[in-house]
Amino acid sequence: MVGFCGGGLQGLWLATKSKDIKAIVTLYTPAGNSEQYQDPHDPKPTLLEMVKQIKVPIQAHYGAADPFTPVEDVRKFEQALKAQGTPIETFFYEGAKHAFCNYERPNYDTSACTLALRRTLEFLKAQFR
């Protein structure tokens, strides 16, 4: 499964509910206070609340200049997963901001997006050999 921003959050949540999800790639998914982006009627937990239930390998891509997803929040998420033995590979793209792979937005970063998508394909190929 591949998810961008809130779609990445949904994918990680789905991985806690379904055995059909075997690996996840997430791009700029809010890693810290994701509750600020949730509808109060949404029963889905925040990303940090889900950590204990996430067991599938993850590859994560973040812009190092993303104000919505600070590097320190991502590191907390990464460390919590590693502490329980969940495989995670995290990449930060210097100068890249939120939505760096969305070519319709001003934050689009060709080099960061190209590298992230290449790494995504390599990761998924390795997971499904």
N, CA, C and O atoms as a GROMACS GRO file, in nm:
protein
  516
    1MET      N    1   0.085  -0.116   0.000
    1MET     CA    2   0.000   0.000   0.000
    1MET      C    3   0.090   0.123   0.000
    1MET      O    4   0.194   0.126   0.066
    2VAL      N    5   0.048   0.223  -0.076
    2VAL     CA    6   0.119   0.351  -0.081
    2VAL      C    7   0.018   0.459  -0.046
    2VAL      O    8  -0.092   0.461  -0.100
    3GLY      N    9   0.056   0.550   0.044
    3GLY     CA   10  -0.033   0.658   0.082
    3GLY      C   11   0.041   0.789   0.100
    3GLY      O   12   0.154   0.792   0.149
    4PHE      N   13  -0.024   0.897   0.060
    4PHE     CA   14   0.031   1.031   0.072
    4PHE      C   15  -0.047   1.108   0.178
    4PHE      O   16  -0.170   1.108   0.176
    5CYS      N   17   0.022   1.172   0.270
    5CYS     CA   18  -0.036   1.257   0.374
    5CYS      C   19  -0.145   1.178   0.450
    5CYS      O   20  -0.115   1.074   0.510
    6GLY      N   21  -0.268   1.225   0.447
    6GLY     CA   22  -0.377   1.156   0.516
    6GLY      C   23  -0.402   1.017   0.463
    6GLY      O   24  -0.448   0.929   0.536
    7GLY      N   25  -0.372   0.995   0.334
    7GLY     CA   26  -0.385   0.860   0.276
    7GLY      C   27  -0.284   0.764   0.337
    7GLY      O   28  -0.312   0.645   0.352
    8GLY      N   29  -0.167   0.815   0.372
    8GLY     CA   30  -0.068   0.732   0.442
    8GLY      C   31  -0.116   0.695   0.581
    8GLY      O   32  -0.096   0.583   0.626
    9LEU      N   33  -0.178   0.791   0.648
    9LEU     CA   34  -0.235   0.765   0.780
    9LEU      C   35  -0.344   0.659   0.771
    9LEU      O   36  -0.350   0.569   0.854
   10GLN      N   37  -0.431   0.671   0.670
   10GLN     CA   38  -0.537   0.571   0.650
   10GLN      C   39  -0.477   0.433   0.621
   10GLN      O   40  -0.526   0.332   0.672
   11GLY      N   41  -0.371   0.430   0.540
   11GLY     CA   42  -0.306   0.302   0.509
   11GLY      C   43  -0.246   0.236   0.632
   11GLY      O   44  -0.259   0.114   0.650
   12LEU      N   45  -0.182   0.314   0.715
   12LEU     CA   46  -0.124   0.259   0.838
   12LEU      C   47  -0.235   0.209   0.931
   12LEU      O   48  -0.220   0.104   0.994
   13TRP      N   49  -0.344   0.282   0.939
   13TRP     CA   50  -0.457   0.238   1.020
   13TRP      C   51  -0.515   0.108   0.965
   13TRP      O   52  -0.547   0.017   1.041
   14LEU      N   53  -0.527   0.100   0.832
   14LEU     CA   54  -0.580  -0.022   0.771
   14LEU      C   55  -0.489  -0.142   0.801
   14LEU      O   56  -0.537  -0.254   0.820
   15ALA      N   57  -0.359  -0.117   0.806
   15ALA     CA   58  -0.265  -0.225   0.838
   15ALA      C   59  -0.287  -0.280   0.979
   15ALA      O   60  -0.250  -0.394   1.007
   16THR      N   61  -0.346  -0.201   1.067
   16THR     CA   62  -0.375  -0.251   1.202
   16THR      C   63  -0.503  -0.334   1.203
   16THR      O   64  -0.532  -0.404   1.301
   17LYS      N   65  -0.581  -0.326   1.095
   17LYS     CA   66  -0.710  -0.394   1.088
   17LYS      C   67  -0.714  -0.512   0.991
   17LYS      O   68  -0.802  -0.598   1.002
   18SER      N   69  -0.620  -0.517   0.897
   18SER     CA   70  -0.626  -0.618   0.792
   18SER      C   71  -0.494  -0.692   0.777
   18SER      O   72  -0.386  -0.632   0.775
   19LYS      N   73  -0.504  -0.822   0.767
   19LYS     CA   74  -0.384  -0.904   0.744
   19LYS      C   75  -0.344  -0.903   0.596
   19LYS      O   76  -0.240  -0.957   0.560
   20ASP      N   77  -0.426  -0.842   0.510
   20ASP     CA   78  -0.396  -0.835   0.368
   20ASP      C   79  -0.289  -0.732   0.335
   20ASP      O   80  -0.228  -0.739   0.228
   21ILE      N   81  -0.264  -0.637   0.424
   21ILE     CA   82  -0.162  -0.536   0.402
   21ILE      C   83  -0.027  -0.597   0.442
   21ILE      O   84  -0.008  -0.635   0.558
   22LYS      N   85   0.064  -0.606   0.347
   22LYS     CA   86   0.194  -0.671   0.372
   22LYS      C   87   0.309  -0.574   0.387
   22LYS      O   88   0.412  -0.609   0.445
   23ALA      N   89   0.295  -0.452   0.336
   23ALA     CA   90   0.398  -0.349   0.346
   23ALA      C   91   0.333  -0.215   0.313
   23ALA      O   92   0.232  -0.208   0.243
   24ILE      N   93   0.393  -0.108   0.365
   24ILE     CA   94   0.338   0.026   0.343
   24ILE      C   95   0.450   0.123   0.309
   24ILE      O   96   0.557   0.122   0.370
   25VAL      N   97   0.422   0.207   0.211
   25VAL     CA   98   0.506   0.323   0.184
   25VAL      C   99   0.420   0.444   0.215
   25VAL      O  100   0.308   0.456   0.167
   26THR      N  101   0.474   0.532   0.296
   26THR     CA  102   0.401   0.652   0.334
   26THR      C  103   0.484   0.775   0.302
   26THR      O  104   0.604   0.781   0.332
   27LEU      N  105   0.420   0.872   0.242
   27LEU     CA  106   0.487   0.996   0.206
   27LEU      C  107   0.422   1.112   0.280
   27LEU      O  108   0.302   1.138   0.265
   28TYR      N  109   0.500   1.179   0.358
   28TYR     CA  110   0.463   1.296   0.441
   28TYR      C  111   0.335   1.279   0.521
   28TYR      O  112   0.253   1.371   0.528
   29THR      N  113   0.318   1.162   0.580
   29THR     CA  114   0.206   1.138   0.669
   29THR      C  115   0.234   1.205   0.803
   29THR      O  116   0.342   1.187   0.859
   30PRO      N  117   0.139   1.282   0.857
   30PRO     CA  118   0.161   1.346   0.987
   30PRO      C  119   0.197   1.241   1.093
   30PRO      O  120   0.122   1.146   1.115
   31ALA      N  121   0.312   1.260   1.157
   31ALA     CA  122   0.362   1.159   1.250
   31ALA      C  123   0.339   1.197   1.396
   31ALA      O  124   0.349   1.111   1.483
   32GLY      N  125   0.310   1.321   1.424
   32GLY     CA  126   0.295   1.362   1.563
   32GLY      C  127   0.153   1.386   1.602
   32GLY      O  128   0.078   1.292   1.627
   33ASN      N  129   0.115   1.510   1.607
   33ASN     CA  130  -0.019   1.549   1.651
   33ASN      C  131  -0.119   1.537   1.538
   33ASN      O  132  -0.183   1.634   1.500
   34SER      N  133  -0.132   1.416   1.485
   34SER     CA  134  -0.225   1.399   1.375
   34SER      C  135  -0.370   1.421   1.418
   34SER      O  136  -0.458   1.435   1.333
   35GLU      N  137  -0.394   1.424   1.550
   35GLU     CA  138  -0.531   1.449   1.595
   35GLU      C  139  -0.579   1.589   1.552
   35GLU      O  140  -0.699   1.612   1.541
   36GLN      N  141  -0.487   1.680   1.527
   36GLN     CA  142  -0.528   1.813   1.481
   36GLN      C  143  -0.588   1.809   1.340
   36GLN      O  144  -0.657   1.902   1.299
   37TYR      N  145  -0.561   1.701   1.267
   37TYR     CA  146  -0.614   1.687   1.131
   37TYR      C  147  -0.736   1.594   1.126
   37TYR      O  148  -0.789   1.569   1.018
   38GLN      N  149  -0.779   1.544   1.240
   38GLN     CA  150  -0.889   1.448   1.242
   38GLN      C  151  -1.023   1.514   1.273
   38GLN      O  152  -1.031   1.611   1.348
   39ASP      N  153  -1.125   1.459   1.215
   39ASP     CA  154  -1.262   1.496   1.250
   39ASP      C  155  -1.286   1.438   1.389
   39ASP      O  156  -1.253   1.322   1.413
   40PRO      N  157  -1.344   1.515   1.481
   40PRO     CA  158  -1.366   1.462   1.617
   40PRO      C  159  -1.458   1.340   1.621
   40PRO      O  160  -1.460   1.269   1.721
   41HIS      N  161  -1.532   1.315   1.514
   41HIS     CA  162  -1.621   1.199   1.509
   41HIS      C  163  -1.554   1.077   1.446
   41HIS      O  164  -1.615   0.971   1.434
   42ASP      N  165  -1.428   1.093   1.405
   42ASP     CA  166  -1.353   0.984   1.341
   42ASP      C  167  -1.296   0.894   1.450
   42ASP      O  168  -1.219   0.941   1.534
   43PRO      N  169  -1.331   0.767   1.451
   43PRO     CA  170  -1.283   0.678   1.557
   43PRO      C  171  -1.137   0.634   1.539
   43PRO      O  172  -1.081   0.569   1.627
   44LYS      N  173  -1.077   0.668   1.427
   44LYS     CA  174  -0.939   0.626   1.398
   44LYS      C  175  -0.842   0.691   1.498
   44LYS      O  176  -0.850   0.812   1.520
   45PRO      N  177  -0.752   0.613   1.558
   45PRO     CA  178  -0.654   0.670   1.651
   45PRO      C  179  -0.546   0.750   1.577
   45PRO      O  180  -0.533   0.740   1.455
   46THR      N  181  -0.470   0.828   1.651
   46THR     CA  182  -0.358   0.900   1.592
   46THR      C  183  -0.248   0.799   1.556
   46THR      O  184  -0.250   0.685   1.601
   47LEU      N  185  -0.154   0.843   1.476
   47LEU     CA  186  -0.046   0.756   1.433
   47LEU      C  187   0.034   0.702   1.552
   47LEU      O  188   0.066   0.583   1.557
   48LEU      N  189   0.067   0.788   1.646
   48LEU     CA  190   0.144   0.740   1.760
   48LEU      C  191   0.064   0.644   1.848
   48LEU      O  192   0.122   0.558   1.914
   49GLU      N  193  -0.068   0.657   1.848
   49GLU     CA  194  -0.152   0.562   1.922
   49GLU      C  195  -0.159   0.427   1.852
   49GLU      O  196  -0.188   0.325   1.916
   50MET      N  197  -0.134   0.425   1.722
   50MET     CA  198  -0.140   0.300   1.644
   50MET      C  199  -0.012   0.218   1.647
   50MET      O  200  -0.013   0.100   1.613
   51VAL      N  201   0.097   0.279   1.688
   51VAL     CA  202   0.229   0.217   1.674
   51VAL      C  203   0.232   0.071   1.720
   51VAL      O  204   0.282  -0.015   1.648
   52LYS      N  205   0.180   0.043   1.836
   52LYS     CA  206   0.187  -0.093   1.892
   52LYS      C  207   0.118  -0.197   1.804
   52LYS      O  208   0.149  -0.316   1.814
   53GLN      N  209   0.027  -0.155   1.719
   53GLN     CA  210  -0.047  -0.248   1.634
   53GLN      C  211   0.012  -0.261   1.494
   53GLN      O  212  -0.030  -0.348   1.417
   54ILE      N  213   0.108  -0.178   1.460
   54ILE     CA  214   0.166  -0.181   1.325
   54ILE      C  215   0.282  -0.279   1.323
   54ILE      O  216   0.380  -0.262   1.396
   55LYS      N  217   0.271  -0.382   1.241
   55LYS     CA  218   0.372  -0.487   1.236
   55LYS      C  219   0.435  -0.505   1.098
   55LYS      O  220   0.536  -0.574   1.085
   56VAL      N  221   0.377  -0.444   0.995
   56VAL     CA  222   0.427  -0.462   0.859
   56VAL      C  223   0.545  -0.370   0.830
   56VAL      O  224   0.556  -0.263   0.892
   57PRO      N  225   0.634  -0.408   0.739
   57PRO     CA  226   0.745  -0.321   0.702
   57PRO      C  227   0.695  -0.190   0.643
   57PRO      O  228   0.597  -0.185   0.568
   58ILE      N  229   0.765  -0.083   0.679
   58ILE     CA  230   0.727   0.051   0.636
   58ILE      C  231   0.846   0.121   0.573
   58ILE      O  232   0.960   0.109   0.619
   59GLN      N  233   0.818   0.193   0.467
   59GLN     CA  234   0.915   0.288   0.413
   59GLN      C  235   0.847   0.424   0.419
   59GLN      O  236   0.734   0.440   0.372
   60ALA      N  237   0.916   0.523   0.478
   60ALA     CA  238   0.857   0.655   0.498
   60ALA      C  239   0.943   0.763   0.434
   60ALA      O  240   1.066   0.758   0.440
   61HIS      N  241   0.876   0.859   0.371
   61HIS     CA  242   0.944   0.969   0.301
   61HIS      C  243   0.891   1.102   0.354
   61HIS      O  244   0.770   1.124   0.358
   62TYR      N  245   0.984   1.189   0.394
   62TYR     CA  246   0.946   1.319   0.450
   62TYR      C  247   1.035   1.429   0.398
   62TYR      O  248   1.155   1.410   0.377
   63GLY      N  249   0.975   1.545   0.378
   63GLY     CA  250   1.052   1.665   0.348
   63GLY      C  251   1.112   1.718   0.476
   63GLY      O  252   1.042   1.733   0.576
   64ALA      N  253   1.240   1.746   0.475
   64ALA     CA  254   1.306   1.797   0.595
   64ALA      C  255   1.258   1.937   0.631
   64ALA      O  256   1.279   1.982   0.744
   65ALA      N  257   1.194   2.007   0.537
   65ALA     CA  258   1.143   2.142   0.561
   65ALA      C  259   0.990   2.144   0.568
   65ALA      O  260   0.928   2.246   0.539
   66ASP      N  261   0.930   2.033   0.605
   66ASP     CA  262   0.784   2.022   0.612
   66ASP      C  263   0.734   2.075   0.746
   66ASP      O  264   0.760   2.012   0.849
   67PRO      N  265   0.664   2.190   0.748
   67PRO     CA  266   0.618   2.243   0.876
   67PRO      C  267   0.504   2.162   0.939
   67PRO      O  268   0.479   2.175   1.059
   68PHE      N  269   0.436   2.078   0.860
   68PHE     CA  270   0.326   1.998   0.912
   68PHE      C  271   0.374   1.868   0.975
   68PHE      O  272   0.302   1.806   1.054
   69THR      N  273   0.493   1.827   0.941
   69THR     CA  274   0.547   1.701   0.992
   69THR      C  275   0.692   1.723   1.034
   69THR      O  276   0.784   1.687   0.960
   70PRO      N  277   0.714   1.779   1.152
   70PRO     CA  278   0.850   1.806   1.197
   70PRO      C  279   0.934   1.678   1.208
   70PRO      O  280   0.884   1.572   1.244
   71VAL      N  281   1.061   1.691   1.176
   71VAL     CA  282   1.154   1.578   1.180
   71VAL      C  283   1.151   1.509   1.316
   71VAL      O  284   1.157   1.386   1.323
   72GLU      N  285   1.141   1.586   1.425
   72GLU     CA  286   1.141   1.524   1.558
   72GLU      C  287   1.019   1.435   1.580
   72GLU      O  288   1.028   1.334   1.650
   73ASP      N  289   0.904   1.470   1.522
   73ASP     CA  290   0.786   1.384   1.531
   73ASP      C  291   0.808   1.254   1.454
   73ASP      O  292   0.771   1.146   1.502
   74VAL      N  293   0.867   1.265   1.338
   74VAL     CA  294   0.895   1.146   1.258
   74VAL      C  295   0.992   1.054   1.332
   74VAL      O  296   0.975   0.933   1.333
   75ARG      N  297   1.093   1.113   1.392
   75ARG     CA  298   1.192   1.033   1.468
   75ARG      C  299   1.126   0.959   1.585
   75ARG      O  300   1.161   0.845   1.613
   76LYS      N  301   1.031   1.023   1.652
   76LYS     CA  302   0.959   0.956   1.763
   76LYS      C  303   0.882   0.835   1.710
   76LYS      O  304   0.886   0.727   1.769
   77PHE      N  305   0.813   0.855   1.600
   77PHE     CA  306   0.737   0.746   1.537
   77PHE      C  307   0.831   0.634   1.497
   77PHE      O  308   0.804   0.516   1.524
   78GLU      N  309   0.941   0.668   1.433
   78GLU     CA  310   1.039   0.570   1.388
   78GLU      C  311   1.098   0.492   1.506
   78GLU      O  312   1.108   0.370   1.501
   79GLN      N  313   1.136   0.562   1.612
   79GLN     CA  314   1.195   0.495   1.728
   79GLN      C  315   1.095   0.403   1.797
   79GLN      O  316   1.132   0.295   1.844
   80ALA      N  317   0.969   0.444   1.805
   80ALA     CA  318   0.867   0.360   1.867
   80ALA      C  319   0.849   0.230   1.788
   80ALA      O  320   0.835   0.123   1.846
   81LEU      N  321   0.850   0.240   1.655
   81LEU     CA  322   0.838   0.120   1.572
   81LEU      C  323   0.960   0.030   1.588
   81LEU      O  324   0.946  -0.091   1.605
   82LYS      N  325   1.078   0.089   1.582
   82LYS     CA  326   1.202   0.010   1.595
   82LYS      C  327   1.209  -0.058   1.732
   82LYS      O  328   1.256  -0.172   1.741
   83ALA      N  329   1.163   0.009   1.836
   83ALA     CA  330   1.168  -0.048   1.971
   83ALA      C  331   1.086  -0.175   1.982
   83ALA      O  332   1.117  -0.261   2.065
   84GLN      N  333   0.983  -0.189   1.901
   84GLN     CA  334   0.900  -0.310   1.906
   84GLN      C  335   0.935  -0.408   1.795
   84GLN      O  336   0.872  -0.512   1.781
   85GLY      N  337   1.037  -0.374   1.716
   85GLY     CA  338   1.082  -0.466   1.612
   85GLY      C  339   1.012  -0.453   1.478
   85GLY      O  340   1.030  -0.538   1.390
   86THR      N  341   0.932  -0.348   1.459
   86THR     CA  342   0.867  -0.326   1.330
   86THR      C  343   0.967  -0.263   1.234
   86THR      O  344   1.023  -0.157   1.265
   87PRO      N  345   0.991  -0.325   1.119
   87PRO     CA  346   1.089  -0.270   1.025
   87PRO      C  347   1.041  -0.137   0.966
   87PRO      O  348   0.930  -0.127   0.916
   88ILE      N  349   1.127  -0.036   0.972
   88ILE     CA  350   1.097   0.094   0.911
   88ILE      C  351   1.224   0.152   0.852
   88ILE      O  352   1.332   0.147   0.912
   89GLU      N  353   1.209   0.206   0.735
   89GLU     CA  354   1.317   0.273   0.663
   89GLU      C  355   1.265   0.415   0.636
   89GLU      O  356   1.162   0.432   0.570
   90THR      N  357   1.336   0.516   0.688
   90THR     CA  358   1.288   0.653   0.676
   90THR      C  359   1.387   0.736   0.596
   90THR      O  360   1.508   0.727   0.615
   91PHE      N  361   1.332   0.817   0.505
   91PHE     CA  362   1.414   0.907   0.424
   91PHE      C  363   1.366   1.050   0.443
   91PHE      O  364   1.246   1.077   0.445
   92PHE      N  365   1.462   1.140   0.458
   92PHE     CA  366   1.432   1.283   0.464
   92PHE      C  367   1.496   1.349   0.342
   92PHE      O  368   1.607   1.315   0.302
   93TYR      N  369   1.423   1.442   0.285
   93TYR     CA  370   1.469   1.512   0.165
   93TYR      C  371   1.494   1.658   0.200
   93TYR      O  372   1.402   1.734   0.226
   94GLU      N  373   1.622   1.694   0.200
   94GLU     CA  374   1.665   1.828   0.238
   94GLU      C  375   1.597   1.934   0.152
   94GLU      O  376   1.597   1.924   0.029
   95GLY      N  377   1.540   2.034   0.217
   95GLY     CA  378   1.475   2.143   0.147
   95GLY      C  379   1.333   2.114   0.098
   95GLY      O  380   1.261   2.206   0.061
   96ALA      N  381   1.293   1.988   0.099
   96ALA     CA  382   1.159   1.952   0.052
   96ALA      C  383   1.056   1.984   0.159
   96ALA      O  384   1.080   1.970   0.279
   97LYS      N  385   0.939   2.028   0.112
   97LYS     CA  386   0.829   2.063   0.201
   97LYS      C  387   0.717   1.961   0.188
   97LYS      O  388   0.731   1.859   0.120
   98HIS      N  389   0.607   1.989   0.255
   98HIS     CA  390   0.492   1.900   0.250
   98HIS      C  391   0.440   1.890   0.107
   98HIS      O  392   0.442   1.987   0.032
   99ALA      N  393   0.394   1.773   0.069
   99ALA     CA  394   0.337   1.748  -0.064
   99ALA      C  395   0.440   1.765  -0.175
   99ALA      O  396   0.408   1.812  -0.283
  100PHE      N  397   0.564   1.727  -0.148
  100PHE     CA  398   0.669   1.746  -0.247
  100PHE      C  399   0.654   1.659  -0.372
  100PHE      O  400   0.726   1.679  -0.469
  101CYS      N  401   0.561   1.564  -0.370
  101CYS     CA  402   0.535   1.483  -0.490
  101CYS      C  403   0.407   1.524  -0.562
  101CYS      O  404   0.367   1.458  -0.658
  102ASN      N  405   0.343   1.628  -0.519
  102ASN     CA  406   0.221   1.672  -0.584
  102ASN      C  407   0.256   1.781  -0.686
  102ASN      O  408   0.278   1.896  -0.648
  103TYR      N  409   0.262   1.744  -0.813
  103TYR     CA  410   0.306   1.836  -0.918
  103TYR      C  411   0.209   1.952  -0.941
  103TYR      O  412   0.242   2.046  -1.014
  104GLU      N  413   0.093   1.948  -0.880
  104GLU     CA  414  -0.003   2.058  -0.893
  104GLU      C  415   0.010   2.161  -0.782
  104GLU      O  416  -0.066   2.258  -0.778
  105ARG      N  417   0.105   2.141  -0.692
  105ARG     CA  418   0.120   2.232  -0.579
  105ARG      C  419   0.255   2.303  -0.586
  105ARG      O  420   0.348   2.252  -0.648
  106PRO      N  421   0.265   2.419  -0.524
  106PRO     CA  422   0.391   2.494  -0.530
  106PRO      C  423   0.508   2.425  -0.460
  106PRO      O  424   0.623   2.458  -0.487
  107ASN      N  425   0.480   2.330  -0.371
  107ASN     CA  426   0.588   2.260  -0.300
  107ASN      C  427   0.648   2.144  -0.380
  107ASN      O  428   0.739   2.077  -0.333
  108TYR      N  429   0.598   2.121  -0.500
  108TYR     CA  430   0.650   2.011  -0.582
  108TYR      C  431   0.801   2.024  -0.596
  108TYR      O  432   0.852   2.130  -0.631
  109ASP      N  433   0.870   1.914  -0.569
  109ASP     CA  434   1.016   1.910  -0.576
  109ASP      C  435   1.054   1.791  -0.664
  109ASP      O  436   1.048   1.676  -0.620
  110THR      N  437   1.090   1.819  -0.787
  110THR     CA  438   1.116   1.714  -0.885
  110THR      C  439   1.220   1.614  -0.837
  110THR      O  440   1.198   1.493  -0.846
  111SER      N  441   1.333   1.662  -0.787
  111SER     CA  442   1.440   1.569  -0.750
  111SER      C  443   1.401   1.485  -0.629
  111SER      O  444   1.427   1.364  -0.626
  112ALA      N  445   1.338   1.547  -0.527
  112ALA     CA  446   1.296   1.470  -0.409
  112ALA      C  447   1.191   1.367  -0.446
  112ALA      O  448   1.196   1.253  -0.401
  113CYS      N  449   1.096   1.408  -0.528
  113CYS     CA  450   0.988   1.317  -0.567
  113CYS      C  451   1.042   1.201  -0.650
  113CYS      O  452   1.006   1.086  -0.628
  114THR      N  453   1.128   1.231  -0.745
  114THR     CA  454   1.184   1.126  -0.830
  114THR      C  455   1.259   1.023  -0.747
  114THR      O  456   1.244   0.903  -0.767
  115LEU      N  457   1.340   1.071  -0.653
  115LEU     CA  458   1.415   0.979  -0.567
  115LEU      C  459   1.321   0.900  -0.476
  115LEU      O  460   1.340   0.779  -0.459
  116ALA      N  461   1.222   0.966  -0.420
  116ALA     CA  462   1.127   0.896  -0.332
  116ALA      C  463   1.051   0.787  -0.408
  116ALA      O  464   1.031   0.678  -0.356
  117LEU      N  465   1.009   0.817  -0.530
  117LEU     CA  466   0.935   0.717  -0.607
  117LEU      C  467   1.024   0.602  -0.651
  117LEU      O  468   0.979   0.487  -0.657
  118ARG      N  469   1.150   0.630  -0.682
  118ARG     CA  470   1.243   0.522  -0.715
  118ARG      C  471   1.264   0.430  -0.595
  118ARG      O  472   1.261   0.308  -0.607
  119ARG      N  473   1.284   0.492  -0.479
  119ARG     CA  474   1.301   0.413  -0.356
  119ARG      C  475   1.174   0.333  -0.324
  119ARG      O  476   1.182   0.220  -0.276
  120THR      N  477   1.059   0.392  -0.349
  120THR     CA  478   0.931   0.323  -0.327
  120THR      C  479   0.922   0.197  -0.411
  120THR      O  480   0.888   0.090  -0.359
  121LEU      N  481   0.952   0.207  -0.538
  121LEU     CA  482   0.947   0.090  -0.626
  121LEU      C  483   1.047  -0.017  -0.582
  121LEU      O  484   1.014  -0.136  -0.583
  122GLU      N  485   1.167   0.024  -0.546
  122GLU     CA  486   1.267  -0.073  -0.499
  122GLU      C  487   1.220  -0.145  -0.373
  122GLU      O  488   1.236  -0.266  -0.360
  123PHE      N  489   1.163  -0.070  -0.280
  123PHE     CA  490   1.112  -0.127  -0.155
  123PHE      C  491   1.001  -0.227  -0.182
  123PHE      O  492   1.002  -0.338  -0.128
  124LEU      N  493   0.905  -0.187  -0.264
  124LEU     CA  494   0.791  -0.276  -0.291
  124LEU      C  495   0.836  -0.400  -0.366
  124LEU      O  496   0.786  -0.509  -0.338
  125LYS      N  497   0.927  -0.388  -0.461
  125LYS     CA  498   0.978  -0.506  -0.531
  125LYS      C  499   1.046  -0.601  -0.432
  125LYS      O  500   1.028  -0.723  -0.441
  126ALA      N  501   1.122  -0.547  -0.340
  126ALA     CA  502   1.191  -0.631  -0.240
  126ALA      C  503   1.092  -0.699  -0.146
  126ALA      O  504   1.116  -0.812  -0.104
  127GLN      N  505   0.982  -0.633  -0.114
  127GLN     CA  506   0.884  -0.691  -0.022
  127GLN      C  507   0.804  -0.804  -0.086
  127GLN      O  508   0.756  -0.893  -0.016
  128PHE      N  509   0.791  -0.800  -0.216
  128PHE     CA  510   0.704  -0.897  -0.283
  128PHE      C  511   0.778  -0.993  -0.374
  128PHE      O  512   0.720  -1.043  -0.471
  129ARG      N  513   0.902  -1.019  -0.344
  129ARG     CA  514   0.978  -1.120  -0.419
  129ARG      C  515   0.937  -1.258  -0.376
  129ARG      O  516   0.990  -1.357  -0.427
   0.00000   0.00000   0.00000
